[in-house]
Amino acid sequence: MTSTAHDYAWIADSDWFPDCLDAGYSLTLVRGRPPREALDLLGAVPQGFADGVDDLFDCAEELRAWVRGGRDASFTVGALPVPGDGGGWTLLLALDRSAGLDAAQLAALSRGGDAVQHDSAADGSVDRFRHYRDGERRVSFAHPDAADGPDAAATRALLAEVDRPGGDLRPAVFALAERLTGVRITEELVRDGAFALGVVPDAD
């Protein structure tokens, strides 16, 4: 089935997605790396396992309380195995206050496969979409008209197919990510997911 933005209209009434927007999030789909390997590559310190996404939010809140008042850029991330095209995929949901994974991390995650990410700042700004394949950036944009990279034209064409109801880019980038990965993200998949948890320490 071909995904469209309509398939992701549920994010407007989601139990968990508004909390991601409040915290600032990045959602990355990685092909070819199981959850623990993806977390290890990010340098994440293991924090056990989640019985649903609420445990991920609790872990992030504990981290925020620990670093409150400081300038520490550590963040919490959960990793979940998901089915998709071309082999096994891992969903990485990072509550990272809009920092997102940097270009070097996305390139490393994508080596031998793909990494497709979208993110949003805690204030609702800086929505970004990025796709890396085998260590190389294929496309990135904050607004589709400014898409950059070898696959920019193809990505704009896909976005035109998935549609953007009311000009809202968020459901469209969920659908675009599914077109590129074959991974269907649902309310229940994330809400009830048995995430492996980790904290990525501040690089400084």
Secondary structure, DSSP 8 states (H G I E B T S, - for coil): ----GGGGGGGGG-SSHHHHHHH-EEEEEEES--HHHHHHHTT-EEEEE-SSHHHHHHHHHHHHHHHTTS----EEEEEEEEEETTEEEEEEEEE-TT----HHHHHHHHTTSEEEEEEE-TTS---EEEEEETTEEEEEESSGGG-BSTTHHHHHHHHHHH--GGG-HHHHHHHHHHHHH-----HHHHHT---EEEEE----
